[in-house]
């Protein structure tokens, strides 16, 4: 029963990712991507990582995707962009990227073909994650906080100039 | 709730398929918003592989690396979308082929 749920979630994740990356309308692609992330969160939960599943929903499908929505709304692309996208997506543009990606996938499958073992049935609780995070991985937390601060400063710098120029005219 | 026993190679193949989807999208699309989305898909597939490895050993380390990947993804998206706004303002398009000169 649980295994069936897992494989259904995996199927949904793969199909919605493929659908997201071949859309012409950015908003539709974003909705498909959110479905894909939610399916991956289901997979995390079933594999015994409930805290990671919650973070996937709250931060990935919530915060990061909302950032995308805001930017798409600010850009106000309209139908002209959609026509251009459709023009790019047709024709022989598919062939070379598709061949390279298929080759890489083939190599990965070859490498993975002799891997063995199963995921254990026990769930790792958020408490254990927290104890490990603020114990041996404390330095990683500090570095992550510095990374987020630098991203905040960078995004503010880039976005502020945009807003000021928009206000001029 | 308890997790279930999934063969490792199935999870890793799913992660590989997601990664290749993202890579294919990154090579195919020229719209910078879709390129950022493809990067998100690729980071997410790497996170899936880490979670699977953490579940295999029953340790919390996989989830911690997932959180670090989440941090990197959030930082990358914040700066990337700021760049999207600048590119749209300067070139009036989202086509990355129009922005291939380092000094616009």
Interface residues (C-beta under 8 A of the other chain):
Chain A: X2 X3 X6 X10 X13 X14 X17 X18 X20 X21 X22 X26 X29 X30 X33 X36 X37 X40 X43 X44 X45 X46 X47 X48 X49 X50 X51 X52 X55 X56 X59 X60 X63 X64 X67 X68 X71 X72 X74 X75 X77 X81 X84 X85 X88 X89 X93 X94 X96 X97 X98 X100 X101 X102 X104 X105 X108 X109 X112 X113 X115 X116 X117 X118 X119 X120 X121 X122 X123 X124 X128 X129 X131 X132 X133 X137 X140 X144 X147 X148 X150 X151 X152 X154 X155 X157 X158 X159 X161 X162 X165 X166
Chain B: X1 X2 X3 X4 X5 X6 X7 X8 X9 X10 X11 X12 X13 X14 X16 X17 X18 X19 X20 X21 X22 X23 X24 X25 X27 X28 X29 X30 X31 X33 X34 X36 X37 X38 X40 X41 X44 X47 X48 X51 X52 X54 X55 X56 X57 X58 X59 X60 X61 X62 X63 X64 X66 X67 X68 X70 X71 X72 X73 X74 X75 X76 X77 X78 X79 X81 X82 X83 X84 X85 X86 X88 X89 X94 X95
